[in-house]
Amino acid sequence: MVHAVLIRKTGPPDVLELVDDYEKPTINDGEWKKGDRVLALTKGFLWENEENKYGTYADYTASKEEWLAKAPYGILLNILGGIPLVALTALQALESGNLKPGARVLVHGGAGGVGHMAIQLAKVRFKAYVVTTAGPANQTFIKEELGADEVLNYKEEDFAEKYKDKPFDLVIDAIGGTVEDKSYTVLAPHGTYTHIMNNNTNEQKIKAGKEWKDRKYILILADIKLVVDKIFWLKEIREAHKHAETAHSRGKVVVQISHEE
């Protein structure tokens, strides 16, 4: 029996049990062979139209060959599965700023999936000075484990007021709304603002699959770590969505696919 998740526009997601009489996928001759450990992006990460919402909430999914990257051994696949989208999104956001060593970067939502990747990559690869916003419970985690230079408690301080005279070369926003409006007030004259929801939507611009395949080695060699907040089984998909929608997860929420229900 094959399991997959149905997600509607309204209402919670449901796990479906599908027939096991289906055509098995084939792998053409090339770089990959059956049994390879891979990290992958799937078509679902490009949301440019309603018909393109194919995800990974299933026992099996499809991906283009150029969107695959070999997974390193020694790390569980359920952990590695959380890397591709957040890592590529963070890299693209950082590269949009054309940063030089010492550049000032502000990351909103530093404890989240993209945010915690952006902080680490900004420090390790771009040698930037990183300021981030987070709630009181994540202050120590972000500073000591992720390496941010400054962590602002958004519940007690207004970043727009605090940094009005200390502008940033790049602002990465995972929040939006009034945070976006205020972010423009702390940008340097030639600074860049980017919202993570604007990334991964223009296929021609980002050539995302090939970028992921080329750049995934940065994460491995630079010892960038994926922080996993919680792992849910596929059958717990409703609970996983409720947890993620609180917007208070630390790192990435992972859904593990099980063939033994």
MIDREN-281880 format. One record per atom (N, C-alpha, C): x, y, z; residue in one letter. Coordinates in pm, whole numbers, padded with zeros to 5 digits, always signed. Layout:
N
XYZA...
% end
This chain:
261
+00083-00119+00000M+00000+00000+00000M+00088+00125+00000M+00056+00218-00086V+00131+00343-00098V+00054+00454-00026V+00128+00537+00047H+00065+00645+00122H+00106+00780+00065H+00011+00871+00061A+00038+01007+00016A-00058+01101+00088A-00026+01230+00084V-00107+01328+00155V-00182+01415+00056V-00310+01436+00084L-00392+01527+00006L-00405+01658+00083L-00366+01768+00018I-00377+01899+00081I-00477+01983+00001I-00579+02030+00068R-00681+02113+00005R-00653+02260+00033R-00727+02347-00034K-00712+02490-00008K-00763+02525+00131K-00862+02452+00178T-00913+02475+00313T-00919+02341+00386T-00907+02346+00516G-00913+02224+00595G-00777+02160+00612G-00768+02064+00703P-00640+02000+00731P-00602+01898+00625P-00473+01867+00615P-00429+01763+00520P-00471+01624+00569P-00491+01534+00476D-00530+01396+00509D-00434+01298+00443D-00402+01191+00515V-00318+01085+00459V-00407+00985+00387V-00372+00956+00262L-00450+00864+00180L-00377+00732+00167L-00452+00623+00159E-00396+00492+00126E-00434+00462-00017E-00331+00442-00099L-00353+00421-00242L-00323+00277-00279L-00373+00236-00393V-00350+00098-00437V-00202+00074-00461V-00160-00050-00444D-00019-00081-00465D+00007-00134-00605D-00094-00130-00693D-00076-00174-00830D-00048-00052-00917D+00078-00013-00923Y+00117+00106-00998Y+00246+00078-01074Y+00270+00158-01173E+00389+00140-01255E+00512+00190-01180E+00609+00103-01164K+00730+00141-01090K+00812+00238-01174K+00874+00339-01110P+00957+00435-01185P+01082+00369-01239P+01131+00422-01347T+01255+00370-01407T+01363+00476-01399T+01487+00432-01397I+01601+00523-01395I+01683+00498-01521I+01698+00599-01601N+01775+00587-01724N+01924+00581-01693N+02002+00534-01790D+02146+00531-01774D+02198+00673-01756D+02289+00690-01665G+02342+00823-01640G+02419+00825-01509G+02413+00938-01441E+02490+00955-01319E+02435+00873-01203E+02305+00845-01207W+02240+00785-01091W+02204+00639-01115W+02201+00563-01006K+02160+00424-01014K+02068+00393-00897K+01993+00287-00910K+01899+00248-00807K+01972+00225-00675K+01917+00281-00569G+01976+00264-00437G+02064+00378-00393G+02094+00475-00482D+02176+00590-00445D+02106+00672-00335D+02186+00719-00240R+02135+00812-00139R+02139+00952-00199R+02026+01019-00201V+02022+01151-00265V+01947+01253-00181V+01985+01377-00201L+01905+01492-00158L+01842+01546-00285L+01724+01603-00273A+01657+01646-00396A+01562+01762-00372A+01545+01840-00477L+01432+01931-00487L+01330+01864-00578L+01204+01891-00556T+01101+01839-00646T+01026+01956-00706T+00941+01926-00801K+00869+02032-00872K+00785+02117-00779K+00752+02065-00662G+00666+02136-00570G+00725+02264-00514G+00858+02282-00522F+00916+02403-00465F+00896+02524-00555F+00850+02501-00679L+00816+02612-00769L+00664+02626-00772L+00613+02732-00715W+00469+02748-00696W+00411+02850-00792W+00458+02853-00916E+00413+02960-01004E+00271+02941-01054E+00215+02821-01042N+00075+02804-01081N+00012+02690-01003N-00121+02685-01005E-00194+02588-00925E-00163+02444-00962E-00132+02420-01088E-00112+02283-01134E+00027+02230-01101E+00111+02313-01042N+00249+02274-01019N+00278+02241-00873N+00174+02219-00795K+00195+02197-00653K+00214+02048-00622K+00325+01995-00666Y+00360+01857-00637Y+00457+01857-00521Y+00426+01782-00417G+00511+01785-00299G+00580+01654-00272G+00623+01638-00147T+00699+01519-00108T+00631+01443+00006T+00506+01473+00033Y+00434+01402+00137Y+00381+01271+00081Y+00470+01179+00051A+00430+01052-00009A+00544+00952+00003A+00508+00825-00010D+00612+00722-00009D+00709+00739-00125D+00657+00787-00238Y+00740+00807-00357Y+00707+00942-00419Y+00808+01004-00477T+00787+01129-00549T+00888+01133-00664T+00869+01228-00753A+00956+01237-00871A+01036+01366-00867A+01155+01360-00926S+01241+01478-00933S+01321+01472-01063S+01356+01590-01115K+01442+01593-01232K+01583+01548-01193K+01651+01485-01286E+01785+01434-01257E+01880+01546-01214E+01867+01663-01278E+01959+01772-01243E+01926+01835-01109E+01815+01795-01048W+01779+01847-00916W+01821+01754-00803W+01899+01653-00836L+01948+01559-00736L+02091+01593-00695L+02124+01562-00571A+02261+01576-00523A+02291+01455-00435A+02410+01404-00443K+02446+01286-00364K+02447+01322-00215K+02385+01237-00137A+02378+01260+00008A+02500+01199+00076A+02561+01271+00166P+02676+01216+00238P+02633+01106+00333P+02722+01010+00355Y+02694+00906+00453Y+02725+00958+00594Y+02669+00893+00694G+02694+00934+00830G+02588+01027+00887G+02495+01074+00800I+02385+01158+00846I+02255+01093+00800I+02160+01081+00889L+02034+01015+00856L+01960+01090+00745L+01896+01016+00657L+01824+01078+00546L+01708+01164+00593L+01646+01127+00705N+01534+01209+00752N+01582+01347+00797N+01709+01357+00836I+01767+01487+00870I+01809+01560+00742I+01876+01489+00653L+01921+01550+00528L+01805+01602+00444L+01690+01537+00456G+01574+01580+00378G+01528+01721+00410G+01566+01771+00525G+01527+01906+00562G+01617+02014+00506G+01726+01976+00438I+01826+02074+00396I+01794+02146+00265I+01759+02078+00155P+01763+02143+00023P+01690+02276+00011P+01564+02282+00049L+01487+02403+00024L+01534+02520+00109L+01552+02496+00239V+01593+02608+00326V+01735+02653+00294V+01823+02560+00260A+01960+02597+00231A+01970+02677+00102A+01900+02633+00000L+01905+02705-00128L+01839+02842-00115L+01729+02848-00044T+01662+02976-00024T+01754+03074+00050T+01820+03027+00154A+01910+03113+00230A+02028+03160+00144A+02084+03069+00065L+02196+03105-00022L+02156+03210-00125L+02041+03189-00186Q+01995+03284-00287Q+01969+03421-00226Q+01911+03423-00107A+01885+03550-00040A+02016+03623-00010A+02114+03550+00038L+02243+03611+00070L+02316+03659-00055L+02310+03582-00160E+02379+03619-00283E+02315+03740-00351E+02187+03763-00321S+02120+03879-00381S+02180+04010-00331S+02251+04005-00218G+02307+04126-00161G+02445+04163-00210G+02508+04073-00292N+02645+04099-00340N+02736+04141-00226N+02738+04060-00123L+02805+04095+00001L+02958+04087-00008L+03022+04178+00064K+03166+04175+00082K+03193+04141+00229K+03312+04088+00260P+03343+04058+00401P+03320+04180+00489P+03254+04156+00602G+03225+04264+00693G+03092+04332+00669G+03021+04293+00564A+02890+04352+00534A+02794+04325+00650A+02702+04417+00670R+02604+04404+00778R+02476+04339+00723R+02435+04231+00788V+02318+04155+00743V+02220+04144+00859V+02093+04173+00830L+01986+04156+00928L+01897+04041+00883L+01879+03942+00970V+01794+03827+00940V+01675+03829+01035V+01556+03846+00980H+01435+03840+01062H+01392+03694+01077H+01356+03655+01198G+01314+03517+01220G+01433+03423+01219G+01535+03457+01295G+01661+03382+01289G+01655+03240+01340G+01552+03205+01418A+01543+03070+01472A+01472+02974+01378A+01410+03026+01272G+01333+02942+01181G+01419+02863+01083G+01352+02790+00993G+01423+02704+00900G+01521+02779+00812G+01472+02876+00735V+01559+02954+00648V+01648+03045+00730V+01592+03105+00834G+01668+03200+00916G+01792+03139+00977G+01783+03021+01035H+01900+02963+01102H+02006+02919+01001H+01964+02886+00879M+02060+02858+00773M+02128+02987+00726M+02048+03092+00710A+02101+03220+00662A+02207+03276+00757A+02184+03263+00886I+02281+03312+00983I+02415+03240+00968I+02409+03109+00962Q+02533+03030+00953Q+02608+03056+00823Q+02535+03058+00712L+02599+03082+00583L+02655+03223+00573L+02584+03319+00629A+02633+03457+00627A+02765+03468+00702A+02778+03396+00811K+02902+03401+00889K+03013+03321+00823K+02982+03198+00784V+03086+03107+00736V+03131+03139+00594V+03036+03160+00505R+03073+03179+00364R+03095+03325+00326R+03013+03414+00382F+03019+03553+00339F+03094+03644+00435F+03134+03589+00551K+03213+03664+00650K+03142+03794+00689K+03012+03787+00704A+02932+03906+00733A+02916+03926+00884A+02875+04047+00919Y+02836+04078+01056Y+02685+04059+01061Y+02638+03967+01144V+02498+03925+01139V+02421+03966+01263V+02312+04037+01239V+02216+04072+01342V+02087+03998+01310V+02021+03945+01412T+01897+03873+01386T+01793+03905+01492T+01666+03887+01458T+01557+03904+01552T+01502+03768+01593T+01463+03758+01720A+01409+03632+01771A+01340+03659+01904A+01260+03563+01947G+01194+03573+02077G+01289+03544+02190G+01247+03569+02313P+01337+03552+02428P+01389+03410+02447P+01310+03311+02409A+01352+03172+02430A+01466+03130+02339A+01489+03204+02231N+01590+03163+02133N+01716+03250+02133N+01727+03340+02226Q+01842+03431+02228Q+01975+03356+02243Q+01985+03272+02343T+02109+03198+02367T+02138+03100+02254T+02036+03030+02208F+02052+02934+02099F+02112+02999+01975F+02059+03114+01935I+02105+03178+01812I+02246+03233+01827I+02277+03289+01940K+02408+03350+01959K+02517+03245+01977K+02491+03145+02060E+02594+03047+02094E+02604+02932+01995E+02490+02886+01942E+02494+02770+01852E+02501+02808+01705E+02441+02920+01668L+02442+02960+01527L+02548+03066+01497L+02593+03140+01599G+02703+03232+01579G+02666+03374+01540G+02540+03414+01560A+02502+03552+01527A+02579+03649+01615A+02611+03766+01560D+02685+03866+01635D+02596+03941+01734D+02473+03967+01693E+02376+04032+01781E+02240+03966+01763E+02169+03951+01875V+02033+03896+01870V+01940+03994+01941V+01841+04042+01867L+01748+04139+01922L+01618+04070+01961L+01574+04092+02084N+01447+04038+02132N+01335+04126+02079N+01264+04078+01978Y+01163+04161+01912Y+01045+04195+02002Y+01031+04122+02112K+00921+04152+02203K+00952+04270+02294K+01079+04304+02303E+01119+04413+02393E+01179+04532+02320E+01232+04510+02198E+01299+04618+02127E+01245+04631+01985E+01252+04751+01932D+01212+04780+01795D+01338+04791+01710D+01355+04696+01618F+01478+04696+01539F+01493+04824+01456F+01381+04878+01410A+01388+04999+01328A+01442+05118+01407A+01406+05124+01533E+01455+05232+01619E+01601+05208+01658E+01634+05085+01695K+01768+05055+01743K+01874+05071+01635K+01839+05038+01511Y+01940+05037+01405Y+01919+05147+01301Y+01843+05249+01337K+01818+05356+01241K+01945+05428+01198K+02046+05427+01285D+02174+05490+01252D+02283+05388+01223D+02245+05260+01215K+02340+05153+01184K+02279+05067+01073K+02274+05118+00952P+02201+05050+00844P+02266+04921+00799P+02188+04841+00726F+02232+04710+00682F+02248+04705+00530F+02345+04624+00488D+02366+04603+00345D+02264+04505+00288D+02212+04418+00375L+02113+04319+00331L+02018+04289+00445L+01889+04287+00413V+01787+04243+00509V+01716+04122+00450V+01715+04012+00525I+01645+03890+00484I+01523+03875+00573I+01405+03876+00513D+01280+03881+00587D+01200+03752+00570D+01173+03686+00683A+01086+03568+00681A+00953+03596+00748A+00925+03724+00775I+00805+03761+00850I+00705+03837+00764I+00748+03948+00703G+00661+04029+00620G+00576+04126+00700G+00475+04184+00635G+00385+04276+00703G+00456+04404+00746G+00433+04445+00870T+00496+04567+00921T+00648+04553+00930T+00695+04429+00946V+00839+04406+00949V+00902+04447+00816V+00834+04415+00707E+00884+04456+00576E+00891+04609+00565E+00784+04675+00605D+00780+04820+00595D+00894+04885+00674D+00917+04835+00794K+01023+04891+00879K+01162+04858+00826K+01173+04744+00759S+01305+04700+00711S+01366+04800+00613S+01282+04863+00533Y+01333+04960+00436Y+01396+05080+00504Y+01357+05107+00628T+01410+05223+00698T+01550+05199+00754T+01594+05072+00758V+01727+05042+00812V+01821+04990+00703V+01785+05011+00578L+01871+04971+00468L+01974+05080+00437L+02095+05039+00407A+02197+05132+00359A+02153+05186+00223A+02210+05299+00177P+02167+05359+00049P+02164+05262-00069P+02258+05171-00073H+02260+05073-00182H+02232+04932-00129H+02159+04925-00019G+02129+04796+00042G+02021+04720-00033G+02005+04592+00005T+01909+04503-00060T+01814+04445+00042T+01686+04446+00009Y+01585+04379+00090Y+01535+04258+00012Y+01521+04143+00079T+01465+04026+00014T+01375+03951+00112T+01257+03914+00064H+01165+03832+00143H+01176+03690+00092H+01184+03593+00181I+01209+03456+00138I+01099+03402+00050I+00978+03455+00058M+00870+03407-00029M+00888+03454-00173M+00980+03546-00196N+01008+03589-00333N+01114+03501-00398N+01180+03418-00317N+01280+03327-00372N+01212+03200-00421N+01278+03132-00512N+01231+03003-00564N+01100+03014-00640N+01070+03132-00699T+00947+03143-00776T+00974+03179-00922T+01098+03214-00954N+01131+03250-01091N+01234+03152-01143N+01188+03052-01216E+01276+02943-01257E+01388+02992-01347E+01359+03083-01436Q+01461+03131-01528Q+01570+03208-01454Q+01529+03282-01353K+01624+03364-01280K+01719+03280-01195K+01664+03181-01126I+01747+03114-01026I+01804+02980-01072I+01746+02920-01176K+01793+02789-01222K+01817+02699-01100K+01714+02686-01022A+01728+02637-00885A+01788+02497-00873A+01743+02406-00955G+01793+02271-00942G+01943+02262-00959G+01995+02323-01066K+02139+02317-01090K+02216+02391-00983K+02160+02501-00934E+02226+02574-00828E+02237+02486-00704E+02132+02413-00673W+02135+02327-00556W+02241+02219-00573W+02244+02159-00690K+02340+02051-00713K+02483+02101-00699K+02511+02220-00750D+02646+02274-00743D+02683+02320-00603D+02587+02374-00530R+02620+02443-00406R+02605+02358-00281R+02547+02243-00291K+02523+02166-00170K+02653+02130-00100K+02765+02128-00172Y+02892+02096-00110Y+02936+02204-00012Y+02889+02325-00031I+02919+02433+00062I+02872+02395+00202I+02755+02335+00209L+02698+02300+00338L+02778+02190+00405L+02820+02095+00328I+02893+01982+00384I+03033+02025+00429I+03104+02095+00341L+03242+02131+00369L+03252+02239+00477L+03155+02328+00482A+03161+02437+00578A+03104+02397+00714A+03059+02274+00726D+03006+02223+00852D+02885+02305+00898D+02801+02341+00804I+02676+02407+00838I+02580+02301+00890I+02516+02329+00999K+02429+02227+01059K+02282+02262+01041K+02204+02160+01013L+02059+02176+01010L+02007+02144+01149L+01938+02238+01209V+01875+02215+01338V+01733+02165+01314V+01702+02049+01366V+01570+01990+01349V+01489+02013+01476V+01379+02084+01462D+01294+02114+01576D+01218+01991+01621D+01157+01921+01525K+01079+01803+01559K+01058+01720+01435K+01051+01588+01453I+01025+01495+01342I+00888+01431+01362I+00806+01437+01258F+00673+01376+01259F+00669+01263+01156F+00592+01160+01186W+00566+01057+01086W+00462+01111+00988W+00457+01051+00869L+00362+01095+00768L+00219+01089+00820L+00188+00987+00897K+00052+00974+00948K+00018+01084+01049K+00120+01159+01094E+00098+01269+01188E+00101+01404+01118E+00070+01405+00989I+00088+01526+00909I+00002+01642+00960I-00115+01614+01012R-00198+01722+01067R-00127+01790+01183R-00072+01709+01273E+00000+01763+01388E+00124+01840+01344E+00190+01791+01238A+00309+01859+01187A+00275+01999+01137A+00164+02011+01064H+00124+02142+01013H+00084+02235+01127H+00013+02183+01224K-00025+02267+01338K+00099+02319+01410K+00198+02233+01426H+00321+02272+01494H+00396+02379+01414H+00407+02358+01283A+00480+02453+01198A+00409+02587+01191A+00277+02584+01194E+00200+02707+01180E+00203+02795+01304E+00257+02744+01415T+00272+02828+01533T+00379+02934+01510T+00467+02911+01410A+00577+03003+01377A+00675+03018+01491A+00679+02919+01580H+00773+02926+01691H+00866+02805+01695H+00878+02737+01582S+00968+02622+01579S+01113+02669+01575S+01201+02588+01626R+01344+02619+01626R+01410+02533+01520R+01446+02593+01409G+01502+02516+01298G+01393+02460+01210G+01415+02340+01160K+01329+02281+01058K+01238+02173+01117K+01113+02172+01072V+01022+02064+01104V+01031+01959+00993V+01052+01835+01028V+01074+01728+00930V+00960+01627+00935V+00916+01583+00818V+00818+01475+00809V+00890+01352+00759V+00885+01246+00838Q+00952+01121+00801Q+00852+01025+00737Q+00892+00970+00623I+00806+00877+00551I+00832+00736+00600I+00728+00666+00637S+00743+00530+00687S+00667+00432+00601S+00728+00320+00572H+00660+00214+00497H+00594+00114+00592H+00611+00135+00719E+00552+00045+00819E+00458+00124+00908E+00332+00127+00871E+00233+00204+00946E+00173+00121+01058E
% end
